Each structure stands twice: as C-alpha cells, then as structure tokens.
Amino acid sequence: MSVHVILDKTALASYAVLKDWATPVAELMATVMENGGLIGVPALCVLDAFAELNSAERQHLTELFAGAEGVAVILPLLSHDTLPIAGRAPRLEAGFAHVLAEARTQGALVATYDVNLYADELDEDDVLDLSE
Amino acid sequence: MASRKISVSIPEELADQLEGLPNKSEYVTEALRRRQRADRLEAVFAAHGVTVTDEGKARMRARLAEKNRRRASGTEAKAA
C-alpha cells in the first residue's frame, strides 16, 4: 500500500478539537482506506500539533492513531531530509517543510485547512483544501 | 503465521467470483483485514462523536478522483 494523502498540522489540529472541522478529516481517512491507500502523517507535524493542543485534544489524536492502525502511518524524519528541512527555518516551520519533503517523496496529495501555506511550494492540484 | 481451515457459506455470485481467483484464502483474508481496519476507524470516530456518512465519503471520493485526474494530466503535459 502506498501513501495517497498527507495530513499536515492544520488537519491534525482540526481533527483534535472535534468540532465540525473533524468531519472532513474523518471522511478523507475513511475514503483513502476504502481506496486501498494510506494516510501519511509527517512526524514533525505530530510534534507541532501536540505542542499547540491541550491534553484532551492530544488524547483525541492519540486515540485516532491507535484506531487508524493500518490506515494512517507516521512518517519519520529521514536523515537525508533533516538538513534541507532545517535549512528552511525560520521562513518555514519544520512541520510544513517535512510535509513538503514527504509530498515529493511519496508523490502524495497534501490535505490542509490552510492552502495558502503551500501556494509558493506546490501546484494547487497537489493540495486538498479541507475547508471546502 | 498460523492458519486454520474453516467452512463458510456465502452468496452464489460471490462464490462464483471467488472460484475464479488463484488464491482464495489471501483474497478473503485481505477483505477481512480491510473490514477490521474500517471497523476500528469507525469506532474511533463514533467515540469522538464524528459522523462519516456515505454521502460525505462519496463527495470526498469524487474530489480525490478529480485531483488525481488533474495531477495525472499535468504529469503527462510536463512529460510531452
């Protein structure tokens, strides 16, 4: 199975708060699973999201990852991506730089609630706007 | 991994489909694993009060298909 879609920090955080914003993320995960693909979550996005969430919201993400075993995978930061990602700071947050690296490596769509973050980096067809 | 032979009854049309497959056990195992993954995911969403509807999945499926179609045609255009 290959990674079809990458979730960024905005998607993770939106799921974690469990308001209306969680539904598109859940629909996306269920659809990708039915299509026989995987959801990829860059490790640095998990760190960035957890840093901004309260303990209850973190718990939601922890439960999501547990329940999504075989559907969502955390993508580790690989050694050859580390310096290029570090080199993009401070202009680009490390988690977003990790998303870009994985989007290119995996050839996957990026799912986000903030398409403007990727306007200068990715083609609009490579980004799925979860707010639509 | 240990395995066990079992006997099950399934509808005729599915039995016909299964008969034509080279590895029936692998096919059924994968189908069950996929169902397990779907059930686990659904249980988490339900516990979190997040509702995923067939309509919502259909909309998302269409959006993904459209994105992938455009990405594929963009790749072809770049290659030409």
Backbone of each chain as ProteinMPNN parsed JSONL, in Angstrom:
{"seq_chain_A": "MSVHVILDKTALASYAVLKDWATPVAELMATVMENGGLIGVPALCVLDAFAELNSAERQHLTELFAGAEGVAVILPLLSHDTLPIAGRAPRLEAGFAHVLAEARTQGALVATYDVNLYADELDEDDVLDLSE", "coords_chain_A": {"N_chain_A": [[0.845, -1.194, 0.0], [0.436, 2.254, -0.71], [1.226, 5.658, 0.246], [-1.358, 7.83, -0.081], [-2.344, 10.301, 0.675], [-1.259, 13.123, 2.532], [-1.466, 14.336, 5.781], [-1.393, 17.525, 7.214], [-0.255, 19.754, 9.884], [-2.414, 21.472, 10.385], [-4.605, 19.959, 9.654], [-4.438, 17.837, 11.453], [-4.699, 19.188, 13.91], [-7.227, 20.239, 13.579], [-8.814, 17.964, 13.5], [-8.377, 17.138, 16.112], [-9.721, 18.92, 17.796], [-12.307, 18.253, 17.488], [-14.595, 19.505, 16.452], [-16.812, 20.79, 13.912], [-14.837, 20.733, 12.021], [-13.56, 18.338, 12.166], [-14.878, 16.441, 10.708], [-14.414, 16.487, 7.777], [-11.758, 15.554, 7.781], [-12.051, 13.009, 8.868], [-13.74, 11.871, 6.944], [-12.032, 11.924, 4.78], [-9.99, 10.171, 5.638], [-11.432, 7.753, 5.868], [-12.185, 7.4, 3.223], [-9.76, 7.227, 1.812], [-8.814, 4.893, 2.947], [-10.74, 3.071, 1.989], [-10.092, 3.221, -0.672], [-7.867, 1.752, -0.702], [-5.487, 2.863, 0.082], [-2.937, 4.632, 2.019], [-2.816, 6.963, 4.751], [-0.5, 9.456, 5.294], [1.401, 10.825, 7.925], [3.519, 13.29, 8.647], [6.168, 13.11, 10.96], [7.113, 15.436, 12.214], [4.945, 17.102, 12.058], [3.202, 15.966, 13.82], [4.534, 16.498, 16.197], [4.485, 19.313, 16.152], [1.711, 19.777, 16.191], [0.919, 18.602, 18.631], [2.216, 20.307, 20.349], [0.632, 22.509, 20.336], [-1.818, 21.776, 21.298], [-4.312, 21.064, 23.852], [-4.47, 18.806, 26.71], [-6.693, 17.072, 26.45], [-7.29, 17.28, 23.746], [-4.933, 16.319, 22.653], [-5.195, 13.692, 23.473], [-7.293, 12.856, 21.854], [-6.046, 12.75, 19.369], [-4.148, 10.796, 19.891], [-5.796, 8.595, 20.316], [-6.94, 8.477, 17.806], [-4.741, 7.782, 16.183], [-4.215, 5.253, 17.241], [-6.574, 3.872, 16.605], [-6.45, 4.018, 13.903], [-4.628, 2.271, 12.947], [-2.815, 0.728, 10.421], [-4.1, 2.237, 8.612], [-3.397, 4.933, 8.866], [-0.127, 6.246, 8.873], [2.722, 7.242, 10.708], [5.165, 9.254, 9.406], [8.577, 9.0, 9.528], [11.225, 11.371, 10.243], [13.645, 11.457, 7.913], [17.186, 10.881, 7.625], [18.424, 12.058, 5.385], [16.655, 14.056, 4.761], [16.782, 15.803, 6.812], [18.706, 18.02, 7.09], [18.064, 19.637, 4.794], [15.418, 20.351, 5.553], [15.856, 21.648, 7.983], [17.285, 23.78, 7.011], [15.38, 25.418, 5.939], [14.263, 26.852, 7.908], [14.121, 30.101, 9.455], [11.952, 30.628, 7.895], [10.125, 28.748, 7.087], [8.109, 26.666, 8.982], [9.208, 23.745, 10.697], [7.553, 21.459, 10.586], [5.895, 21.947, 8.366], [7.796, 22.058, 6.363], [8.596, 19.434, 6.471], [6.263, 18.2, 5.578], [6.297, 19.045, 2.896], [8.616, 17.765, 1.992], [7.865, 15.079, 2.287], [5.62, 14.992, 0.644], [6.762, 15.184, -1.84], [8.465, 12.97, -1.855], [6.655, 10.842, -1.514], [4.872, 11.31, -3.511], [2.352, 12.238, -2.99], [-0.908, 13.67, -2.285], [-1.445, 16.709, -0.452], [-3.278, 17.282, 2.401], [-4.994, 19.916, 3.852], [-6.006, 22.634, 6.059], [-5.181, 25.09, 5.445], [-4.496, 26.309, 2.656], [-2.957, 28.343, 1.686], [-0.484, 28.18, 2.816], [0.976, 26.555, 1.193], [1.11, 27.692, -1.24], [3.31, 28.819, -2.599], [4.875, 26.661, -2.967], [3.782, 24.21, -3.832], [1.924, 22.745, -6.539], [-1.452, 23.709, -7.184], [-3.076, 21.538, -7.65], [-1.918, 19.596, -6.178], [-2.701, 19.89, -3.639], [-5.163, 19.468, -1.2], [-7.954, 21.124, -0.223], [-9.289, 21.225, 2.836], [-11.17, 22.822, 3.912], [-13.12, 23.319, 2.102]], "CA_chain_A": [[0.0, 0.0, 0.0], [1.214, 3.482, -0.777], [0.637, 6.84, 0.879], [-2.128, 8.609, -1.05], [-2.592, 11.663, 1.173], [-0.511, 13.531, 3.728], [-2.157, 15.3, 6.652], [-0.484, 18.465, 7.856], [-0.591, 20.122, 11.266], [-3.743, 22.082, 10.469], [-5.587, 18.873, 9.579], [-4.381, 17.113, 12.735], [-5.256, 20.029, 14.974], [-8.664, 20.383, 13.337], [-9.467, 16.741, 13.977], [-8.228, 17.014, 17.566], [-10.684, 19.723, 18.55], [-13.576, 17.521, 17.35], [-15.773, 20.304, 16.058], [-17.193, 20.457, 12.532], [-13.636, 20.565, 11.197], [-13.068, 16.952, 12.231], [-15.588, 15.574, 9.761], [-13.699, 16.276, 6.509], [-10.564, 14.729, 8.015], [-12.533, 11.631, 9.031], [-14.22, 11.41, 5.623], [-10.843, 11.69, 3.951], [-9.324, 8.945, 6.098], [-12.262, 6.598, 5.509], [-12.175, 7.245, 1.764], [-8.442, 6.728, 1.409], [-8.767, 3.479, 3.343], [-11.557, 2.296, 1.045], [-9.371, 3.2, -1.943], [-6.705, 0.876, -0.563], [-4.27, 3.646, 0.308], [-2.559, 5.006, 3.383], [-2.666, 8.367, 5.115], [0.81, 9.691, 5.888], [1.467, 11.973, 8.833], [4.919, 13.569, 8.952], [6.412, 13.114, 12.409], [7.271, 16.791, 12.746], [3.598, 17.685, 12.182], [2.647, 15.448, 15.078], [5.158, 17.272, 17.283], [3.964, 20.689, 16.101], [0.303, 19.78, 16.603], [0.842, 18.331, 20.069], [2.706, 21.482, 21.091], [-0.411, 23.549, 20.353], [-3.093, 21.217, 21.762], [-4.414, 20.757, 25.28], [-4.307, 17.369, 26.954], [-7.839, 16.329, 25.903], [-7.129, 17.25, 22.282], [-3.841, 15.363, 22.376], [-5.742, 12.351, 23.664], [-8.078, 12.532, 20.656], [-5.119, 12.342, 18.303], [-3.553, 9.517, 20.294], [-6.81, 7.569, 20.04], [-7.09, 8.382, 16.351], [-3.619, 6.997, 15.645], [-4.392, 3.855, 17.662], [-7.673, 3.286, 15.839], [-6.16, 4.077, 12.472], [-3.508, 1.376, 12.641], [-3.016, 0.124, 9.107], [-4.734, 3.244, 7.742], [-2.534, 6.109, 8.951], [1.226, 5.937, 9.332], [3.565, 8.401, 10.992], [6.341, 9.196, 8.537], [9.711, 9.515, 10.301], [12.126, 12.315, 9.589], [14.785, 10.69, 7.435], [18.43, 11.632, 7.791], [18.759, 12.905, 4.232], [15.732, 15.203, 4.704], [16.913, 16.634, 8.016], [19.372, 19.303, 6.865], [17.24, 20.52, 3.938], [14.28, 20.89, 6.317], [16.415, 22.609, 8.943], [17.735, 24.946, 6.253], [14.253, 26.277, 5.548], [13.889, 27.678, 9.061], [12.835, 30.225, 10.149], [10.879, 31.02, 6.967], [9.115, 27.694, 7.041], [8.056, 25.82, 10.177], [9.785, 22.433, 10.372], [6.494, 20.515, 10.216], [5.459, 22.204, 6.993], [8.892, 21.635, 5.49], [8.533, 17.967, 6.436], [5.139, 17.873, 4.681], [6.751, 19.237, 1.509], [9.57, 16.695, 1.675], [7.14, 13.809, 2.14], [4.73, 15.084, -0.525], [7.576, 14.899, -3.023], [8.947, 11.584, -1.769], [5.551, 9.881, -1.652], [4.015, 11.671, -4.639], [1.005, 12.231, -2.41], [-1.642, 14.923, -2.075], [-1.373, 17.26, 0.898], [-4.582, 17.733, 2.886], [-4.745, 21.008, 4.801], [-7.017, 23.674, 6.231], [-4.589, 26.374, 5.075], [-3.842, 26.096, 1.352], [-2.006, 29.43, 1.412], [0.841, 27.775, 3.277], [1.683, 25.788, 0.161], [0.907, 28.372, -2.525], [4.58, 29.045, -3.301], [5.688, 25.442, -2.956], [3.149, 23.072, -4.51], [0.866, 23.018, -7.502], [-2.74, 23.665, -6.476], [-3.645, 20.208, -7.786], [-1.269, 18.709, -5.205], [-3.175, 20.28, -2.306], [-6.605, 19.28, -0.998], [-8.445, 22.106, 0.744], [-10.292, 20.576, 3.698], [-12.202, 23.787, 4.316], [-14.151, 23.435, 1.04]], "C_chain_A": [[0.882, 1.247, 0.0], [0.463, 4.624, -0.079], [-0.054, 7.661, -0.207], [-2.235, 10.079, -0.638], [-1.75, 11.909, 2.418], [-1.328, 14.556, 4.503], [-1.127, 16.244, 7.255], [-0.98, 18.838, 9.256], [-2.001, 20.694, 11.375], [-4.833, 21.007, 10.439], [-5.625, 18.104, 10.898], [-5.056, 17.921, 13.842], [-6.765, 20.168, 14.814], [-9.411, 19.132, 13.759], [-9.495, 16.748, 15.511], [-9.27, 17.8, 18.346], [-12.107, 19.177, 18.428], [-14.788, 18.423, 17.143], [-16.101, 19.905, 14.621], [-15.984, 20.158, 11.652], [-13.129, 19.124, 11.208], [-13.672, 16.096, 11.131], [-14.86, 15.406, 8.429], [-12.446, 15.406, 6.663], [-10.975, 13.258, 8.131], [-13.026, 11.066, 7.694], [-13.045, 11.09, 4.711], [-10.169, 10.379, 4.345], [-10.113, 7.708, 5.676], [-12.208, 6.338, 4.008], [-10.842, 6.69, 1.269], [-8.31, 5.246, 1.763], [-9.555, 2.616, 2.361], [-10.888, 2.205, -0.329], [-8.118, 2.321, -1.883], [-5.403, 1.616, -0.353], [-4.009, 3.9, 1.772], [-2.581, 6.521, 3.525], [-1.291, 8.504, 5.763], [0.779, 10.93, 6.761], [2.934, 12.219, 9.174], [5.132, 13.737, 10.458], [6.502, 14.531, 12.967], [5.925, 17.508, 12.874], [2.938, 17.208, 13.471], [3.217, 16.257, 16.247], [4.596, 18.692, 17.327], [2.52, 20.751, 16.604], [0.189, 19.579, 18.11], [1.266, 19.554, 20.888], [1.62, 22.542, 21.236], [-1.725, 23.073, 20.971], [-3.103, 21.048, 23.269], [-4.437, 19.239, 25.471], [-5.464, 16.546, 26.384], [-7.705, 16.196, 24.389], [-6.002, 16.308, 21.88], [-4.344, 13.932, 22.474], [-6.557, 11.925, 22.445], [-7.155, 12.063, 19.531], [-4.472, 10.999, 18.624], [-4.52, 8.38, 19.99], [-7.01, 7.385, 18.541], [-5.973, 7.522, 15.763], [-3.754, 5.522, 16.02], [-5.464, 3.17, 16.826], [-7.383, 3.217, 14.359], [-4.947, 3.221, 12.099], [-3.78, 0.667, 11.312], [-3.703, 1.055, 8.125], [-3.863, 4.498, 7.691], [-1.165, 5.701, 9.484], [1.965, 7.243, 9.615], [4.849, 8.234, 10.192], [7.53, 9.793, 9.287], [10.505, 10.545, 9.509], [13.39, 11.557, 9.199], [16.046, 11.555, 7.469], [18.701, 12.542, 6.599], [17.796, 14.076, 4.048], [16.018, 16.222, 5.802], [17.546, 17.998, 7.745], [18.603, 20.2, 5.899], [16.049, 21.126, 4.677], [14.769, 21.943, 7.306], [16.806, 23.898, 8.24], [16.615, 25.882, 5.855], [13.746, 27.136, 6.703], [14.638, 29.011, 8.97], [11.669, 30.535, 9.209], [9.754, 30.011, 6.994], [9.228, 26.837, 8.302], [8.497, 24.401, 9.791], [8.72, 21.427, 9.929], [6.034, 20.699, 8.785], [6.545, 21.788, 6.003], [8.916, 20.11, 5.383], [7.387, 17.501, 5.533], [5.599, 17.964, 3.223], [7.701, 18.116, 1.091], [8.843, 15.376, 1.431], [6.206, 13.836, 0.934], [5.52, 14.728, -1.781], [8.042, 13.443, -3.013], [7.832, 10.599, -2.09], [4.719, 10.14, -2.906], [2.561, 11.77, -4.219], [0.408, 13.637, -2.372], [-1.421, 15.403, -0.643], [-2.764, 17.762, 1.289], [-4.369, 18.739, 4.008], [-5.967, 21.895, 4.96], [-6.453, 25.042, 5.856], [-3.801, 26.218, 3.78], [-2.797, 27.169, 1.071], [-0.581, 29.078, 1.839], [1.668, 27.156, 2.156], [1.682, 26.477, -1.2], [2.21, 28.536, -3.31], [5.37, 27.755, -3.518], [5.113, 24.298, -3.789], [2.132, 23.564, -5.536], [-0.485, 22.911, -6.779], [-3.404, 22.285, -6.589], [-3.013, 19.198, -6.821], [-1.75, 18.975, -3.781], [-4.692, 20.132, -2.234], [-7.047, 20.22, 0.119], [-9.575, 21.486, 1.58], [-11.389, 21.547, 4.123], [-13.3, 23.932, 3.269], [-15.334, 22.56, 1.338]], "O_chain_A": [[1.937, 1.279, 0.633], [-0.745, 4.561, 0.149], [0.593, 8.132, -1.142], [-2.219, 10.979, -1.479], [-1.557, 11.018, 3.245], [-1.821, 15.529, 3.932], [-0.094, 15.797, 7.754], [-1.982, 18.312, 9.741], [-2.704, 20.428, 12.35], [-5.856, 21.13, 11.114], [-6.696, 17.761, 11.399], [-5.871, 17.403, 14.605], [-7.496, 20.209, 15.804], [-10.509, 19.215, 14.31], [-10.507, 16.409, 16.125], [-9.662, 17.393, 19.439], [-13.001, 19.584, 19.17], [-15.883, 18.118, 17.617], [-15.722, 18.827, 14.164], [-16.085, 19.427, 10.667], [-12.345, 18.74, 10.341], [-13.052, 15.136, 10.674], [-14.696, 14.272, 7.98], [-12.119, 14.617, 5.776], [-10.329, 12.376, 7.564], [-12.751, 9.913, 7.363], [-13.066, 10.109, 3.968], [-9.818, 9.573, 3.483], [-9.54, 6.735, 5.187], [-12.186, 5.187, 3.575], [-10.802, 5.8, 0.42], [-7.772, 4.452, 0.992], [-9.088, 1.553, 1.949], [-11.089, 1.235, -1.061], [-7.405, 2.165, -2.874], [-4.328, 1.063, -0.584], [-4.749, 3.451, 2.647], [-2.39, 7.259, 2.558], [-0.956, 7.751, 6.677], [0.207, 11.955, 6.39], [3.532, 11.438, 9.915], [4.365, 14.423, 11.134], [6.023, 14.797, 14.069], [5.777, 18.412, 13.695], [2.21, 17.954, 14.126], [2.491, 16.648, 17.162], [4.272, 19.21, 18.396], [2.151, 21.66, 17.348], [-0.548, 20.297, 18.785], [0.743, 19.801, 21.974], [1.673, 23.374, 22.142], [-2.646, 23.868, 21.152], [-2.054, 20.907, 23.897], [-4.423, 18.485, 24.498], [-5.247, 15.44, 25.888], [-7.972, 15.137, 23.822], [-6.107, 15.588, 20.887], [-3.977, 13.071, 21.675], [-6.515, 10.761, 22.047], [-7.456, 11.096, 18.831], [-4.273, 10.169, 17.737], [-4.123, 7.335, 19.474], [-7.224, 6.269, 18.066], [-6.229, 6.639, 14.944], [-3.445, 4.643, 15.216], [-5.291, 2.032, 16.391], [-8.005, 2.438, 13.637], [-4.324, 3.431, 11.058], [-4.845, 0.083, 11.114], [-3.874, 0.719, 6.953], [-3.62, 5.055, 6.62], [-1.059, 4.914, 10.424], [1.851, 8.215, 8.868], [5.529, 7.212, 10.284], [7.5, 10.969, 9.647], [10.462, 10.582, 8.279], [14.12, 11.072, 10.064], [15.986, 12.78, 7.359], [19.156, 13.672, 6.774], [18.076, 14.99, 3.273], [15.559, 17.363, 5.736], [16.985, 19.025, 8.128], [18.49, 21.401, 6.142], [15.707, 22.287, 4.453], [14.161, 23.005, 7.444], [16.676, 24.983, 8.805], [16.869, 27.024, 5.472], [12.916, 28.025, 6.516], [15.742, 29.024, 8.426], [10.534, 30.69, 9.658], [8.578, 30.369, 6.932], [10.306, 26.349, 8.641], [8.195, 23.922, 8.698], [8.949, 20.638, 9.013], [5.806, 19.724, 8.07], [6.253, 21.238, 4.941], [9.222, 19.563, 4.324], [7.53, 16.519, 4.805], [5.324, 17.073, 2.42], [7.606, 17.585, -0.016], [9.16, 14.646, 0.492], [6.021, 12.815, 0.271], [5.01, 14.053, -2.676], [8.015, 12.769, -4.043], [8.031, 9.643, -2.839], [3.942, 9.279, -3.319], [1.654, 11.434, -4.981], [1.118, 14.642, -2.42], [-1.232, 14.596, 0.267], [-3.354, 18.576, 0.579], [-3.666, 18.468, 4.982], [-6.854, 21.909, 4.106], [-7.162, 26.046, 5.935], [-2.587, 26.018, 3.804], [-1.857, 26.938, 0.31], [0.393, 29.604, 1.3], [2.897, 27.223, 2.164], [2.181, 25.933, -2.185], [2.221, 28.408, -4.535], [6.411, 27.761, -4.175], [5.856, 23.514, -4.379], [1.563, 24.649, -5.409], [-0.633, 22.104, -5.862], [-4.199, 21.905, -5.73], [-3.512, 18.083, -6.665], [-1.266, 18.36, -2.831], [-5.413, 20.616, -3.106], [-6.579, 20.126, 1.253], [-10.676, 21.256, 1.079], [-12.425, 21.127, 4.639], [-14.305, 24.597, 3.519], [-16.289, 22.53, 0.562]]}, "seq_chain_B": "MASRKISVSIPEELADQLEGLPNKSEYVTEALRRRQRADRLEAVFAAHGVTVTDEGKARMRARLAEKNRRRASGTEAKAA", "coords_chain_B": {"N_chain_B": [[2.75, -17.234, 10.125], [0.165, -18.742, 11.944], [-2.482, -20.693, 10.531], [-5.907, -21.541, 9.866], [-8.208, -23.901, 8.657], [-11.449, -23.238, 7.593], [-15.012, -23.59, 7.212], [-17.323, -21.802, 5.362], [-20.445, -20.21, 4.489], [-21.408, -18.5, 1.607], [-23.0, -16.023, -0.532], [-24.159, -17.149, -3.772], [-23.249, -15.65, -6.082], [-20.985, -14.408, -5.134], [-19.491, -16.597, -4.439], [-19.02, -17.649, -6.959], [-17.376, -15.659, -7.968], [-15.214, -15.911, -6.266], [-14.334, -18.464, -6.868], [-12.976, -18.113, -9.235], [-10.549, -17.06, -8.554], [-6.977, -17.137, -8.071], [-5.81, -17.363, -5.508], [-7.714, -17.912, -3.07], [-7.841, -17.843, -0.285], [-6.044, -15.813, 0.426], [-7.324, -13.625, -0.689], [-9.757, -13.503, 0.73], [-8.755, -13.149, 3.302], [-7.507, -10.642, 3.078], [-9.753, -9.078, 2.552], [-11.152, -9.342, 4.963], [-9.308, -8.206, 6.718], [-9.308, -5.588, 5.813], [-11.906, -4.897, 6.433], [-11.772, -5.068, 9.2], [-10.012, -2.953, 9.741], [-11.573, -0.833, 8.864], [-13.718, -1.017, 10.657], [-12.438, -0.509, 13.106], [-11.568, 2.111, 12.731], [-14.006, 3.401, 12.342], [-15.105, 3.0, 14.849], [-13.492, 4.63, 16.451], [-14.096, 7.155, 15.396], [-16.817, 7.238, 16.049], [-16.691, 7.161, 18.847], [-15.605, 9.629, 19.237], [-17.624, 11.226, 18.479], [-17.807, 11.929, 15.836], [-19.266, 11.981, 12.729], [-19.314, 10.012, 9.902], [-20.604, 9.976, 6.776], [-22.139, 8.11, 4.061], [-22.635, 9.809, 1.951], [-20.867, 11.88, 2.447], [-18.436, 10.533, 2.158], [-18.658, 9.841, -0.513], [-18.586, 12.352, -1.726], [-15.993, 13.116, -1.017], [-14.552, 11.1, -2.289], [-15.044, 11.727, -4.94], [-13.795, 14.223, -5.089], [-11.123, 13.524, -4.614], [-10.674, 11.869, -6.816], [-10.931, 13.684, -8.892], [-8.807, 15.439, -8.327], [-6.672, 13.645, -8.644], [-6.985, 12.992, -11.319], [-6.434, 15.438, -12.54], [-3.835, 15.808, -11.678], [-2.563, 13.669, -12.934], [-2.941, 14.338, -15.629], [-1.519, 16.678, -15.695], [1.059, 15.753, -15.219], [1.454, 14.25, -17.512], [1.379, 16.288, -19.397], [3.65, 17.723, -18.714], [5.578, 15.839, -19.307], [5.387, 15.668, -22.045]], "CA_chain_B": [[1.511, -17.033, 10.873], [-0.672, -19.943, 11.943], [-3.761, -20.512, 9.835], [-6.886, -22.587, 10.147], [-9.178, -24.105, 7.584], [-12.828, -23.178, 8.082], [-16.022, -23.686, 6.171], [-18.317, -20.732, 5.473], [-21.416, -20.14, 3.394], [-21.508, -17.156, 1.044], [-23.937, -15.988, -1.66], [-23.715, -17.81, -5.006], [-22.487, -14.808, -7.011], [-19.658, -14.188, -4.556], [-18.789, -17.879, -4.539], [-18.554, -17.739, -8.344], [-16.237, -14.739, -8.107], [-14.096, -16.484, -5.516], [-13.844, -19.658, -7.581], [-12.075, -17.729, -10.32], [-9.317, -16.444, -8.059], [-5.897, -18.106, -7.834], [-5.558, -17.56, -4.073], [-8.965, -17.521, -2.413], [-7.583, -17.55, 1.135], [-5.416, -14.497, 0.509], [-8.351, -12.627, -1.031], [-10.703, -13.395, 1.85], [-8.004, -12.589, 4.434], [-7.339, -9.204, 2.853], [-11.079, -8.451, 2.704], [-11.458, -9.295, 6.4], [-8.412, -7.225, 7.367], [-9.782, -4.267, 5.432], [-13.117, -4.668, 7.216], [-11.337, -4.807, 10.579], [-9.462, -1.59, 9.794], [-12.715, 0.084, 8.737], [-14.488, -1.059, 11.906], [-11.653, 0.171, 14.155], [-11.603, 3.544, 12.444], [-15.381, 3.837, 12.588], [-15.314, 3.009, 16.303], [-12.842, 5.832, 16.992], [-14.9, 8.32, 15.005], [-18.06, 7.208, 16.831], [-16.345, 7.533, 20.225], [-15.302, 11.068, 19.247], [-18.812, 11.96, 18.045], [-17.606, 12.377, 14.446], [-20.1, 11.149, 11.863], [-18.905, 9.898, 8.497], [-21.744, 9.456, 6.022], [-21.848, 7.63, 2.71], [-22.637, 10.98, 1.066], [-19.601, 12.583, 2.684], [-17.356, 9.762, 1.525], [-18.821, 9.935, -1.973], [-18.065, 13.68, -2.113], [-14.529, 13.097, -0.888], [-14.051, 10.211, -3.338], [-15.097, 12.486, -6.2], [-12.757, 15.262, -5.041], [-9.815, 12.877, -4.776], [-10.576, 11.393, -8.198], [-10.705, 14.862, -9.734], [-7.425, 15.873, -8.083], [-5.752, 12.681, -9.244], [-7.094, 13.111, -12.771], [-5.719, 16.652, -12.937], [-2.398, 15.588, -11.45], [-2.079, 12.759, -13.982], [-2.874, 15.044, -16.909], [-0.413, 17.625, -15.559], [2.303, 14.993, -15.365], [1.575, 13.912, -18.942], [1.689, 17.514, -20.135], [5.059, 18.063, -18.46], [6.428, 14.85, -19.97], [5.293, 15.826, -23.509]], "C_chain_B": [[0.658, -18.292, 10.788], [-1.977, -19.669, 11.203], [-4.654, -21.719, 10.106], [-7.863, -22.681, 8.99], [-10.584, -24.054, 8.184], [-13.783, -23.284, 6.896], [-17.049, -22.582, 6.391], [-19.284, -20.811, 4.29], [-21.502, -18.699, 2.908], [-22.46, -17.196, -0.145], [-23.305, -16.557, -2.943], [-22.803, -16.932, -5.858], [-21.092, -14.503, -6.472], [-18.83, -15.456, -4.621], [-18.232, -18.048, -5.954], [-17.322, -16.87, -8.552], [-14.996, -15.323, -7.446], [-13.476, -17.678, -6.247], [-12.813, -19.29, -8.636], [-10.745, -17.165, -9.856], [-8.24, -17.489, -7.791], [-5.651, -18.386, -6.353], [-6.759, -17.033, -3.274], [-8.723, -17.103, -0.96], [-6.998, -16.155, 1.299], [-6.448, -13.394, 0.267], [-9.306, -12.405, 0.143], [-10.009, -12.767, 3.064], [-7.854, -11.085, 4.286], [-8.673, -8.463, 3.033], [-11.448, -8.313, 4.182], [-10.594, -8.261, 7.112], [-8.879, -5.809, 7.056], [-11.035, -3.913, 6.245], [-12.765, -4.353, 8.668], [-10.816, -3.38, 10.725], [-10.606, -0.572, 9.745], [-13.509, 0.138, 10.037], [-13.766, -0.32, 13.034], [-11.731, 1.687, 13.978], [-12.983, 4.113, 12.754], [-15.648, 3.943, 14.092], [-14.677, 4.243, 16.934], [-13.665, 7.067, 16.648], [-16.18, 8.38, 15.849], [-17.781, 7.651, 18.269], [-16.087, 9.03, 20.341], [-16.504, 11.907, 18.801], [-18.694, 12.509, 16.64], [-18.366, 11.422, 13.526], [-19.585, 11.184, 10.428], [-20.05, 9.248, 7.736], [-21.29, 8.931, 4.661], [-21.771, 8.806, 1.738], [-21.301, 11.746, 1.207], [-18.438, 11.858, 2.038], [-17.447, 9.849, 0.009], [-18.287, 11.273, -2.482], [-16.537, 13.684, -2.082], [-13.905, 12.226, -1.979], [-14.001, 10.955, -4.679], [-14.007, 13.564, -6.225], [-11.37, 14.663, -5.251], [-9.614, 12.421, -6.224], [-10.275, 12.553, -9.14], [-9.273, 15.383, -9.571], [-6.449, 14.944, -8.793], [-5.793, 12.737, -10.771], [-6.283, 14.322, -13.247], [-4.211, 16.493, -12.748], [-1.812, 14.717, -12.541], [-1.966, 13.496, -15.312], [-1.761, 16.098, -16.871], [0.927, 16.956, -15.749], [2.535, 14.644, -16.831], [1.977, 15.148, -19.746], [3.152, 17.909, -19.956], [6.002, 17.137, -19.219], [6.459, 15.075, -21.482], [6.218, 16.941, -24.002]], "O_chain_B": [[0.449, -18.842, 9.706], [-2.508, -18.56, 11.244], [-4.186, -22.778, 10.526], [-8.286, -21.673, 8.423], [-10.874, -24.741, 9.164], [-13.4, -23.091, 5.742], [-17.586, -22.444, 7.49], [-18.983, -21.392, 3.248], [-21.652, -17.78, 3.713], [-22.708, -18.261, -0.709], [-22.098, -16.458, -3.161], [-21.742, -17.366, -6.305], [-20.138, -14.357, -7.236], [-17.618, -15.408, -4.831], [-17.113, -18.53, -6.132], [-16.36, -17.268, -9.209], [-13.888, -15.246, -7.977], [-12.26, -17.869, -6.242], [-11.887, -20.055, -8.903], [-9.897, -16.826, -10.682], [-8.54, -18.594, -7.34], [-5.321, -19.512, -5.98], [-6.8, -15.872, -2.866], [-9.316, -16.143, -0.47], [-7.396, -15.405, 2.19], [-6.439, -12.363, 0.938], [-9.619, -11.269, 0.499], [-10.603, -11.951, 3.769], [-8.049, -10.337, 5.244], [-8.715, -7.367, 3.593], [-11.99, -7.29, 4.599], [-11.064, -7.536, 7.989], [-8.853, -4.935, 7.922], [-11.2, -2.776, 6.687], [-13.378, -3.486, 9.291], [-11.128, -2.687, 11.693], [-10.611, 0.414, 10.482], [-13.925, 1.212, 10.47], [-14.387, 0.398, 13.816], [-11.931, 2.436, 14.934], [-13.105, 5.18, 13.357], [-16.33, 4.861, 14.547], [-15.249, 4.839, 17.846], [-13.903, 7.922, 17.502], [-16.574, 9.452, 16.308], [-18.547, 8.426, 18.841], [-16.315, 9.632, 21.391], [-16.428, 13.134, 18.748], [-19.4, 13.451, 16.28], [-18.138, 10.213, 13.542], [-19.442, 12.249, 9.827], [-20.424, 8.109, 8.015], [-20.208, 9.262, 4.177], [-20.952, 8.809, 0.818], [-20.708, 12.188, 0.223], [-17.56, 12.482, 1.442], [-16.426, 9.922, -0.675], [-17.627, 11.338, -3.519], [-15.881, 14.186, -2.994], [-12.858, 12.568, -2.528], [-13.045, 10.826, -5.444], [-13.374, 13.79, -7.257], [-10.545, 15.222, -5.973], [-8.528, 12.567, -6.786], [-9.471, 12.427, -10.063], [-8.612, 15.724, -10.552], [-5.518, 15.396, -9.459], [-4.773, 12.555, -11.436], [-5.544, 14.241, -14.228], [-3.417, 16.979, -13.552], [-0.71, 14.972, -13.025], [-0.998, 13.299, -16.046], [-1.133, 16.378, -17.893], [1.829, 17.52, -16.368], [3.656, 14.728, -17.333], [2.803, 15.071, -20.654], [3.811, 18.363, -20.892], [7.055, 17.548, -19.705], [7.438, 14.719, -22.138], [6.271, 17.214, -25.201]]}, "name": "protein", "num_of_chains": 2, "seq": "MSVHVILDKTALASYAVLKDWATPVAELMATVMENGGLIGVPALCVLDAFAELNSAERQHLTELFAGAEGVAVILPLLSHDTLPIAGRAPRLEAGFAHVLAEARTQGALVATYDVNLYADELDEDDVLDLSEMASRKISVSIPEELADQLEGLPNKSEYVTEALRRRQRADRLEAVFAAHGVTVTDEGKARMRARLAEKNRRRASGTEAKAA"}
